[in-house]
Structures are given as structure tokens and as C-alpha cells.
Amino acid sequence: MPVDGTTEEARSVANRAIELERNKRFFEAFRAYVSATQLFLEAARASPETLGSDARRMASRCLERAERLRESHKLANDPCDTWEVWTQDPSLSDFARIDLHVEASPALSPLQIQQGAKLRQASPAIPIMCRDVVLRAGDIEQGSVSDCSLITAIEIATEHNARWHTRLAFEALFPQLDSMPCRSPTGVYMVKLYLHGQARCITINDALPCTLTGELLCSKPRHNIQLWPALLEKAFLVAKRSSYAFNGSDACMDLYALTGWIPEHIPLHEASFQCEKTWTRLFTAWKQGRCLLALGTGSSPETMSALVPLHCYGIIELREHQHKRTVSIVNPWKRHDVLQHVKDMAWEEVCCYFDTLLVNWDPALYPHQRQVTGMWDATSDSAVRLDEFRAAQTDQYHISVSQEMSTPILLHLERHDLSGTYEEQEYMALHVFPCNKAQRRAQVEFDGLMGMYVNVPHSLLALHASGPMQYTLAVSRHGSALYPMPYTLTVYATSLVDLAVLPPTMPNRSIVHGSWRPSPNRGVPELWYQPQYRLTVHEGTLLPRLELVVMTSLSTCVAAVLLTSGKRVLCWEEASVVAHTGTLSRGIARSDVQVLQPGAYTLVLLTSCSHDETATSSTTSAAASFSVIVESNVRVSVDILPMLGAGMYRRSAHATTLPHAWQVYVPRAMPLLICAVTDAPDHANEPATMTIRLEKHSSSLCEAESKSRTNYAVLHSQTLAPDMYTLSIDGILKTPFSSLDVDVFGSQPVSLTDCDIAPHIRIHSSS
């Protein structure tokens, strides 16, 4: 049986998931099972029936395994907990132990294998570090590993060592003697890396990619060969769960891992970028050795052919002389026939040709730090929507500032990178709103500092506190991932700040998801096919109180109305309105119902989407989807109310004059639902008036009239015996351009035949 590429890939991912689960790497196994499920479903859609059924069966099995992992609570722990938290620096004597647990070495890259490399102990003649040799940024070469971002990070830290006499580049490597890395007596080394908000210990051995002649095929100095860069590189790849074929990320994320300095991404081509202010801010800090700088190119660098696309470059110096601002840049790719690897560019050129400025700030600038950890759960929503296509799963926090600060407060959000590679379709951002007390925030359209969504594991937001203030901080994420995603939030400040979790205000929460559906008939009122829900408010010890939130895409305006009904409504009187969210608003609608009696209510969702817009969005993207969150102090059940005619067969007819009649043949005993709508133009002064009548042998069985100031009528008949009936509609069409649409719903198909006007119907003329 032939197997296509997608099916083969799905099986490979499923096998990897099984292996990961056996090794108790449950987070990664869960993600692999979900990925395999998606691949099998993709293969099923593109395969013949036999192959498609096999793929669907495999998708079901993978999804079942993923659900079992979720339900077993094996995902409760962060996989980074496998790395021991760094509590204190080890002494040289600690490395004499032979029972130290050592992580497996990364697999060699295809290029290293092609060049004849194997994991071997390097020659004892190569020192771990030469104390009397001062390395500069241009002295480190990337070797046969495609990790330009990591080598850039090591070069930047090496230059910082030389300029400001620090140990930033190598202080993470142990054992140490006189504060400098030295050789381990057992060949075991410990590396202090900052992962998921904490310093952690990565233990490795001294096996490195070497040829038979002893040449190192990994990162190393071009001259005065030393092993410390190669050992740092190996520990970093182990922490990333990667091989030596690592594709790289960006330098400021790697510098954060090596040094713990606070990372910041500054897009150079966003409208919010300020060229002059950014230079002043960076130059002031760089002169004091308080920041590390790098640059990233986009997929096609602006007209600068010498720049490599999607590549990292290090900044090793900023200069300012007579209003001329110069940036010295180093490329981690080194050629032995080129003596000068540093290039000078004007600051204005940097802002033009590069895509991103990568900055790391010295955390010593901020003596006061607060930190919390949390987890986004893809199975639930919170009360804030901040995303174009999907509802965000959002945690919120309260920040209290005791005094004015001249230096901005830095809010650092780190998404835990569970597999070693970040998801390109996972975005996150921080948003801050002033407040008067500790309270959650639902409306996000005003009064806030809105952060930028980024698809990398780090996001930084600067908050300028003008005095004693309180803020609500929303930690927002959107994306397609179906697995829980941990994160760490750290607040850096020069003075005392308090950080506290803002839990949901109500003990009970119900969440439902849906999408806006196009109506089957362009002439019918939007309300007939808008989503409606029955809210059953149960009795409790407290007087019931509700908070209603409807979230959808920013391109859609929404509102909601709560009515005293419990059934699907086609219209309502003002007296039946219990609560409403106000006028249509973009993306979110909210109402706080302070007083409510136990009982059944109808929640009606309203949107500005037209038929065409809803139909288009529902088939091309998730933009037409929505979430309804009901928080309450008593138990509340939320059940969807079926659409008008849901689960029934429909027959439609059209007329341009009134009165009009049709023969309706009912093949089996059943009731009928009959809807009639006129599409009177907007300039008509009043809607049409009409009466629906169902007859048998000229005897009226039932009838219904349109309500005041509406353009429709609805008739619910009793159970009808199998027979032929006459459906007649009498009324007034206000303009010659009006027409009538009729829908007949039944549990079985009925026949609907146009017939002559019944003789007893009175003809009305438009006045």
C-alpha cells in the first residue's frame, strides 16, 4: 500500500511521541501527539477512502494518547524542572565525585559527520582557558555549527570582558580556580544557564566534535585555541535539546541564557521606533558597560547585498564624534583569508538596513525584582481578548508602585520553551492599565499601555511610573497550540514594587465557544440566526450576580442582551431586557449584572457582520469565532439554543405580490414551522404587515400576524395529518420594490407548489 509523504511524516512524529513518553518527557510527548494528530488528519483529507480511514484511525489514537497525558496531570510540571536549580557555585573539590549525573551529548550535525568528526576528548594540550590571553569579539569563529546567534552572543560577551574587565563571557563555566574556568579532574563540567526565570545547572562531559587529527569542529578562538567556548556551546545545545545542527535563534535570547541580562527586541521598521531617543538611551548605557547589543536581518535585507538574510551580527562599539554616530559590527562567520572582521556603519544605515535591534540590559541596574510563574491553558479562556483571529488566554496581575521612579520599570515575560525551538505561530504580549484598586480588566480599548505581540520566547515592556501608582497587568497570548504553556513574569525596578496575582472575581465560570453563521436566506432578520444561549441561574446562599463577556476578533463589533425567556427569541420588548452590554463594540462586549433572580434567561449575541462577511470569514479563517464567558457567584448552566429550523428540512418560496398562496403537501404526521419575511428597502417608512394562514379545504387551521414594526411573521402549527394544505399570506407591501421570502420547516421534506390566489383573500393596495 503506497504511503505519501505526509503519512510517513505523521508516523515518524507519532513514533517520536511514544519514545518521549517512555522517557517521561511528557510535555514534549504531548506536543508530538498533537502534531501527529494534525498530520494524520491532513493526510486523511488528501488520501483515497481506504488510506483516509487508516489515517483518521491513527489520528484518533494519537489524540486519545494526548488526552490521557493531559488528564493524568503529568503535564503539571515544567520540563525545565529536569535541570537542577542553581543554588550556589560549586567548588573544585565537588568535581572529584564520580557519581555526578551527566547529560547526553548533542548529536553531531551532518556537516561535522561529513568532515570526519566524532565526539572525543580534546587534546590535553588545549587549555580550558588562557589566563594571559585577552580575546576580542573578532577572535571567535563559528566552526561547523550553524548557531550564529550563540556565537554572536559569546563574541559580544567576550568584547565586554576586554573593554570593562569583566568575566561575563565565561563566568557560567565551572569548575573555576581564582575566578577563572579550569580543567575538571573528572572531565565533567557544570554550566550555569538562565532558563525559565531561574539559573539552572547543566552538567556535561568534555567530549567535543573533533577530527582524528584533533581539530575542533565547533566554536573556538581563531588563534590561541581554548575550550571554554566549545563547552559553553555544548551545554547550551543540551539545554535547548538540540543537536549540533542547531539553526540559531537570536543573540539577545542566547545572551540571556548565558548571562541572565534582560533581553529586549526593538523592531527598527515599526512606526513606534524612535531613532534619536533609542540612540541616546543605548549610547548612555553602553558607555557604562550596562547593555549588550546585537542586530538581526530580515528575510531580505534592504538593498544591502553584503548582509546575510536571517542572520545575527554583534555590536562591539558605539561611537559619537561631532554629531557623527558610528556602530562597529562583527559577523560570526569568519573567513581565514580576511584579516578584518569588524565593519563600521553609520547609525542611520543600521536603522535602515537591519530588521531588529537586540538589547540585553544589566539586571544590576534594578535592585528590586519580583517574579511569578504561571501557565496558559489552551482549554480555557480568560476575560481579555487582544488578538485579531483567536481569543487570548490571559492571566492578570496587580502591580503597586510606592514612589516615582526616574528609570522605567521593566516587565519581562518569558514563555517557557518546552522543546528547544520556539513556535512561530505562538504570540504573546504584555499590556498595562492604570487602576485605583486591585481588579481584573476586561475592556482593553482605552487607557492602557499596549505591548507588541512577538513570536519569540521573550517580551519586554517599559513602564514609566510618574508617582505612587497601581496597575493591572494582562499577560496575553494567542496561537494555535493545544497544550499548556508555562511562563515566567519578572518585574525589575529601582525602588520597591509589589506584584500579586489577580484571580477571577467570581468562584464559578462557564465558557462556551461558537462562530457566527450565515443565515440561509438573505431576507431574514439577522436576529433569527444569531447565536442564543439559555442561562439557567441556580439558587444559592447569595443573591445571584453575573459577569458576562463576549470575545471575538477585532474586526467584528459585538454586543449581548440578556432576556427573561429561556427560549429562542425572534424579537423582544424592552420590559424583557435584564441586562445589555451597550452599543456594538470592537472585539469585546461586557456586562456586570448586579442583581438577578434564579431562573432561566436567554442570552442573545449580536454582531455587525453581514451575511456575506460572515459567510466569507467562517470559511476562510477563525475570524468569525467567539467565546462567551459567564462568571457568577452561584452555579449557572449555559446551553446553546438551537437555530431557527435547526435539524429540520427546509423548503423555500419567493413572491413579489400579496396576497399569495401555495399548496403544501405533508407526507407524514408532523408540525410545521413557517417563516415569512419581506425585504422592504431602507427608505420605507414602515415595515410591511402580513398574516400567515394555513388552511385545509378552505377551513383555517391556524394563523399568525407580524408584530408591530417588524417585517416578518412566524407560524408554529399543530401536528398535521398527512394531506394537502393551503398556505396563504395576506398583507401589504409598502413599495413596488418589495418582495416576500417564505421558509417552511418540517421534520420530513414537504412539497411546496405555487398556486392561484385563494378567492376569499382580500386584495390590498398600497396607499
HUPEFEN-V215001 format. One record per residue. N is the residue number from 1. SS is DSSP state (helix for helix, strand for strand, loop for the rest). NEAR is the number of other ideal C-beta (glycine too) atoms within 12 Angstrom. D_FIRST is the distance of its C-alpha to the first C-alpha in whole Angstrom. Layout:
N	SS	NEAR	D_FIRST
N	SS	NEAR	D_FIRST
This chain:
1	loop	10	0
2	loop	12	4
3	loop	18	6
4	loop	23	10
5	helix	15	13
6	helix	27	15
7	helix	31	12
8	helix	20	12
9	helix	22	16
10	helix	38	16
11	helix	27	15
12	helix	20	17
13	helix	32	20
14	helix	35	19
15	helix	20	20
16	helix	25	23
17	helix	38	24
18	helix	23	24
19	helix	17	26
20	helix	30	28
21	helix	28	29
22	helix	14	30
23	loop	18	32
24	loop	18	34
25	loop	29	33
26	helix	33	33
27	helix	38	33
28	helix	35	31
29	helix	36	28
30	helix	38	29
31	helix	39	28
32	helix	35	25
33	helix	40	24
34	helix	36	25
35	helix	34	24
36	helix	39	20
37	helix	33	21
38	helix	28	22
39	helix	32	19
40	helix	39	16
41	helix	25	18
42	helix	24	18
43	helix	34	14
44	helix	27	15
45	helix	19	17
46	loop	17	15
47	loop	26	12
48	loop	16	12
49	helix	11	13
50	helix	13	10
51	helix	24	9
52	helix	22	12
53	helix	16	13
54	helix	24	11
55	helix	36	13
56	helix	24	16
57	helix	20	16
58	helix	35	16
59	helix	34	18
60	helix	21	21
61	helix	23	21
62	helix	38	21
63	helix	27	24
64	helix	19	26
65	helix	30	26
66	helix	39	28
67	helix	21	30
68	helix	20	31
69	helix	32	32
70	helix	26	34
71	helix	15	36
72	loop	17	36
73	loop	12	39
74	loop	24	37
75	loop	34	37
76	loop	18	41
77	loop	21	42
78	loop	31	41
79	helix	33	39
80	helix	37	42
81	helix	22	44
82	helix	26	42
83	loop	31	44
84	strand	24	48
85	strand	20	51
86	loop	22	53
87	loop	12	56
88	loop	13	59
89	loop	21	59
90	loop	25	58
91	loop	16	61
92	helix	24	61
93	helix	13	61
94	helix	23	58
95	helix	30	56
96	helix	16	58
97	loop	19	56
98	loop	13	53
99	loop	11	51
100	loop	24	50
101	loop	17	46
102	loop	26	44
103	loop	29	41
104	loop	18	38
105	loop	29	39
106	loop	33	36
107	loop	22	34
108	loop	31	35
109	loop	27	33
110	helix	16	32
111	helix	20	35
112	helix	30	37
113	helix	19	35
114	helix	14	35
115	loop	23	39
116	loop	18	39
117	loop	30	39
118	strand	23	39
119	strand	28	41
120	strand	28	44
121	strand	25	47
122	loop	35	49
123	loop	18	52
124	loop	13	55
125	loop	12	57
126	loop	27	56
127	strand	23	57
128	loop	31	56
129	loop	36	58
130	loop	21	61
131	loop	20	64
132	loop	10	66
133	loop	20	64
134	loop	20	63
135	loop	34	60
136	loop	29	59
137	helix	41	56
138	helix	33	56
139	helix	32	56
140	strand	47	52
141	strand	37	49
142	loop	41	46
143	loop	36	44
144	loop	33	41
145	loop	43	40
146	loop	31	39
147	loop	43	41
148	helix	39	43
149	helix	43	44
150	helix	47	45
151	helix	49	47
152	helix	49	49
153	helix	50	50
154	helix	52	51
155	helix	50	53
156	helix	48	55
157	helix	46	56
158	helix	43	57
159	helix	38	59
160	helix	38	61
161	helix	31	62
162	helix	25	64
163	helix	25	65
164	helix	20	66
165	loop	12	66
166	loop	23	64
167	loop	24	61
168	loop	33	58
169	loop	39	56
170	loop	38	56
171	loop	27	57
172	loop	41	54
173	strand	46	54
174	strand	39	55
175	loop	34	57
176	strand	29	60
177	strand	19	63
178	loop	11	66
179	loop	18	64
180	strand	25	62
181	strand	35	58
182	loop	26	59
183	loop	29	57
184	loop	35	56
185	loop	18	57
186	loop	23	53
187	loop	25	51
188	strand	33	50
189	strand	43	51
190	strand	40	51
191	strand	44	50
192	strand	35	51
193	strand	42	49
194	strand	36	49
195	strand	43	46
196	loop	36	46
197	loop	34	50
198	strand	25	51
199	strand	30	51
200	strand	32	49
201	strand	35	49
202	strand	42	46
203	strand	38	47
204	strand	37	45
205	strand	29	46
206	loop	34	47
207	strand	28	44
208	strand	44	44
209	strand	39	42
210	strand	30	44
211	loop	24	44
212	loop	12	45
213	loop	14	48
214	loop	21	49
215	loop	24	48
216	strand	39	46
217	loop	34	43
218	loop	47	44
219	loop	46	47
220	strand	37	50
221	strand	35	53
222	loop	28	54
223	loop	18	57
224	loop	21	58
225	loop	31	55
226	strand	37	55
227	loop	38	52
228	helix	49	52
229	helix	46	50
230	helix	50	47
231	helix	45	48
232	helix	48	48
233	helix	51	45
234	helix	45	43
235	helix	42	44
236	helix	46	43
237	helix	42	40
238	helix	36	39
239	helix	40	41
240	loop	36	38
241	loop	29	35
242	loop	29	34
243	loop	28	34
244	loop	39	36
245	loop	24	34
246	loop	34	36
247	loop	24	36
248	loop	35	39
249	loop	39	40
250	loop	42	44
251	helix	48	47
252	helix	44	49
253	helix	48	46
254	helix	50	46
255	helix	48	50
256	helix	46	50
257	helix	47	48
258	helix	45	50
259	helix	39	54
260	loop	34	53
261	loop	42	55
262	strand	41	54
263	strand	43	51
264	strand	41	52
265	strand	38	50
266	strand	38	52
267	strand	24	50
268	loop	31	53
269	loop	21	52
270	loop	18	52
271	loop	8	55
272	loop	16	56
273	loop	22	57
274	loop	17	60
275	helix	23	61
276	helix	15	65
277	helix	14	64
278	helix	31	61
279	helix	30	63
280	helix	17	66
281	helix	25	64
282	helix	36	62
283	helix	25	65
284	helix	18	67
285	helix	26	65
286	helix	33	64
287	helix	17	67
288	loop	17	68
289	loop	28	64
290	loop	27	63
291	strand	37	60
292	strand	49	57
293	strand	49	55
294	strand	52	52
295	strand	48	51
296	strand	41	47
297	loop	35	46
298	loop	21	44
299	loop	13	41
300	loop	15	43
301	loop	26	47
302	loop	20	49
303	loop	10	51
304	loop	23	51
305	loop	11	49
306	loop	18	50
307	loop	29	48
308	loop	28	45
309	loop	19	42
310	loop	22	41
311	loop	35	43
312	strand	44	46
313	strand	44	50
314	strand	46	53
315	strand	43	56
316	strand	38	59
317	strand	30	62
318	strand	36	63
319	strand	21	67
320	strand	19	69
321	strand	11	72
322	loop	7	74
323	loop	12	72
324	strand	16	69
325	strand	27	66
326	strand	25	64
327	strand	36	61
328	strand	32	60
329	strand	43	56
330	strand	40	54
331	strand	33	50
332	loop	43	49
333	loop	29	47
334	loop	28	50
335	loop	14	50
336	loop	10	53
337	loop	7	55
338	loop	15	56
339	loop	11	59
340	loop	14	59
341	loop	29	56
342	strand	26	57
343	strand	27	58
344	strand	21	60
345	strand	28	60
346	strand	23	62
347	helix	32	61
348	helix	19	61
349	helix	25	58
350	helix	40	56
351	helix	28	56
352	helix	23	55
353	helix	32	52
354	loop	37	50
355	loop	33	48
356	strand	38	49
357	strand	41	52
358	strand	43	51
359	strand	38	54
360	strand	46	55
361	strand	36	58
362	loop	28	60
363	helix	29	60
364	helix	21	63
365	helix	26	64
366	loop	29	64
367	loop	16	65
368	strand	25	64
369	strand	27	61
370	strand	31	59
371	strand	23	55
372	strand	29	53
373	strand	28	49
374	strand	35	47
375	strand	28	44
376	strand	34	42
377	loop	23	40
378	loop	28	37
379	loop	21	38
380	loop	22	41
381	loop	39	43
382	loop	38	47
383	loop	42	50
384	loop	40	49
385	loop	42	47
386	loop	41	47
387	loop	37	44
388	loop	23	43
389	loop	28	40
390	loop	35	39
391	loop	41	42
392	loop	42	43
393	loop	39	43
394	loop	42	47
395	strand	39	49
396	strand	38	53
397	strand	40	56
398	strand	32	59
399	strand	40	61
400	strand	29	65
401	strand	33	67
402	loop	19	70
403	loop	18	72
404	loop	17	72
405	loop	28	70
406	loop	14	70
407	loop	24	67
408	loop	28	64
409	strand	42	62
410	strand	39	58
411	strand	42	55
412	strand	45	52
413	strand	48	49
414	strand	39	46
415	strand	42	43
416	loop	37	41
417	loop	35	39
418	loop	38	36
419	loop	31	34
420	loop	31	36
421	loop	24	35
422	loop	29	36
423	loop	28	34
424	loop	15	35
425	loop	17	35
426	loop	36	37
427	strand	33	41
428	strand	44	44
429	strand	37	47
430	strand	45	51
431	strand	39	53
432	strand	38	57
433	strand	33	59
434	strand	27	63
435	strand	25	64
436	loop	14	67
437	loop	15	66
438	loop	22	63
439	loop	24	61
440	loop	32	57
441	loop	39	56
442	loop	37	54
443	loop	30	56
444	loop	35	55
445	loop	21	56
446	loop	14	59
447	loop	16	62
448	strand	26	59
449	strand	28	58
450	strand	23	54
451	loop	31	52
452	loop	28	49
453	loop	30	46
454	strand	35	44
455	loop	25	40
456	loop	35	41
457	loop	41	42
458	strand	45	46
459	strand	38	48
460	strand	37	52
461	strand	37	55
462	strand	31	59
463	strand	33	61
464	loop	21	65
465	loop	31	67
466	loop	15	70
467	loop	14	72
468	loop	19	71
469	strand	28	68
470	strand	28	65
471	strand	39	62
472	strand	38	59
473	strand	46	56
474	strand	42	52
475	strand	45	49
476	strand	44	46
477	strand	46	43
478	strand	36	40
479	loop	30	36
480	loop	22	33
481	loop	31	33
482	loop	29	32
483	loop	37	33
484	loop	33	37
485	strand	41	39
486	strand	33	42
487	strand	38	45
488	strand	35	48
489	strand	42	51
490	strand	39	54
491	strand	43	58
492	strand	36	60
493	strand	35	64
494	loop	24	67
495	loop	26	69
496	loop	21	68
497	strand	34	65
498	strand	24	63
499	strand	35	60
500	strand	23	59
501	strand	21	56
502	loop	32	56
503	loop	19	55
504	loop	28	54
505	loop	25	57
506	loop	27	56
507	loop	18	55
508	strand	25	52
509	strand	27	50
510	strand	34	47
511	strand	28	44
512	strand	32	42
513	strand	26	40
514	strand	29	40
515	strand	30	40
516	loop	37	42
517	loop	29	41
518	loop	26	42
519	loop	30	44
520	loop	26	43
521	loop	31	46
522	loop	22	48
523	loop	30	52
524	loop	33	51
525	loop	32	53
526	helix	31	50
527	helix	29	52
528	helix	38	50
529	helix	37	46
530	loop	39	47
531	loop	41	46
532	strand	37	48
533	strand	39	48
534	strand	30	51
535	strand	41	52
536	strand	27	54
537	strand	34	56
538	loop	23	57
539	loop	16	61
540	loop	19	61
541	loop	11	64
542	loop	20	65
543	loop	17	65
544	loop	32	62
545	loop	27	61
546	strand	42	58
547	strand	35	56
548	strand	45	54
549	strand	46	51
550	strand	48	49
551	strand	44	47
552	strand	44	45
553	loop	36	44
554	loop	24	47
555	loop	24	47
556	loop	37	47
557	strand	28	51
558	strand	41	51
559	strand	32	54
560	strand	43	54
561	strand	38	56
562	strand	42	57
563	strand	33	59
564	loop	26	60
565	loop	28	58
566	loop	24	55
567	loop	23	53
568	loop	30	52
569	loop	29	54
570	loop	35	55
571	loop	28	58
572	loop	25	61
573	loop	16	64
574	helix	11	66
575	helix	9	67
576	helix	20	63
577	strand	23	62
578	strand	31	62
579	strand	31	61
580	strand	28	59
581	loop	33	58
582	loop	20	60
583	loop	14	59
584	loop	23	56
585	strand	30	55
586	strand	25	52
587	loop	36	49
588	strand	41	51
589	strand	41	53
590	strand	33	55
591	strand	33	58
592	strand	28	60
593	strand	33	61
594	loop	16	64
595	loop	15	65
596	loop	32	63
597	loop	18	64
598	loop	24	61
599	strand	22	59
600	strand	25	56
601	strand	39	56
602	strand	35	54
603	strand	49	53
604	strand	42	52
605	strand	43	50
606	strand	32	51
607	strand	40	50
608	loop	25	51
609	loop	33	47
610	loop	18	48
611	helix	26	45
612	helix	14	44
613	helix	23	44
614	helix	33	42
615	helix	21	39
616	helix	17	39
617	helix	28	38
618	helix	26	36
619	helix	16	34
620	helix	12	34
621	loop	19	35
622	loop	26	36
623	loop	28	40
624	loop	34	40
625	strand	34	39
626	strand	42	42
627	strand	40	43
628	strand	43	46
629	strand	42	48
630	strand	43	51
631	strand	33	53
632	strand	35	56
633	loop	28	58
634	loop	28	57
635	loop	24	54
636	strand	39	53
637	strand	23	50
638	strand	34	48
639	strand	23	46
640	strand	24	45
641	loop	31	46
642	loop	20	44
643	loop	27	45
644	loop	34	47
645	loop	29	45
646	loop	20	42
647	loop	13	40
648	loop	24	42
649	strand	24	42
650	strand	29	44
651	strand	32	46
652	strand	26	47
653	strand	31	51
654	strand	24	53
655	strand	32	56
656	loop	17	59
657	loop	25	62
658	loop	34	64
659	loop	31	64
660	strand	35	61
661	strand	32	60
662	strand	36	56
663	strand	26	56
664	strand	38	53
665	strand	26	52
666	strand	34	50
667	loop	20	48
668	loop	18	48
669	loop	16	51
670	strand	25	50
671	loop	24	52
672	loop	40	51
673	strand	37	51
674	strand	44	53
675	strand	42	53
676	strand	48	55
677	strand	42	55
678	strand	39	58
679	loop	27	57
680	loop	32	60
681	loop	19	61
682	loop	12	62
683	loop	10	65
684	loop	21	66
685	loop	13	69
686	loop	21	67
687	loop	28	64
688	loop	38	64
689	strand	30	65
690	strand	40	64
691	strand	30	64
692	strand	41	61
693	strand	34	62
694	strand	39	60
695	strand	30	62
696	strand	24	62
697	loop	11	65
698	loop	16	66
699	strand	14	67
700	strand	23	65
701	strand	29	63
702	strand	26	62
703	strand	26	63
704	strand	29	62
705	strand	21	64
706	loop	33	63
707	loop	20	64
708	loop	12	67
709	loop	15	65
710	loop	29	62
711	loop	38	60
712	strand	38	58
713	strand	39	58
714	strand	36	56
715	strand	36	57
716	strand	26	55
717	loop	31	56
718	loop	17	57
719	loop	16	54
720	strand	32	55
721	loop	17	55
722	loop	18	53
723	strand	21	55
724	strand	22	56
725	strand	39	57
726	strand	35	59
727	strand	48	58
728	strand	40	61
729	strand	44	61
730	strand	34	65
731	strand	38	66
732	strand	28	67
733	loop	35	65
734	loop	27	67
735	loop	22	66
736	loop	14	65
737	loop	16	62
738	loop	31	60
739	loop	27	58
740	strand	39	56
741	strand	35	53
742	strand	39	52
743	strand	38	49
744	strand	42	49
745	strand	34	47
746	strand	32	46
747	loop	22	44
748	loop	22	43
749	loop	19	43
750	loop	36	47
751	strand	23	48
752	strand	31	50
753	strand	18	52
754	strand	21	55
755	strand	24	59
756	loop	14	62
757	loop	20	64
758	loop	26	66
759	loop	13	70
760	loop	16	71
761	loop	26	69
762	loop	15	71
763	loop	17	71
764	loop	19	71
765	loop	13	72
766	loop	20	71
767	loop	10	74
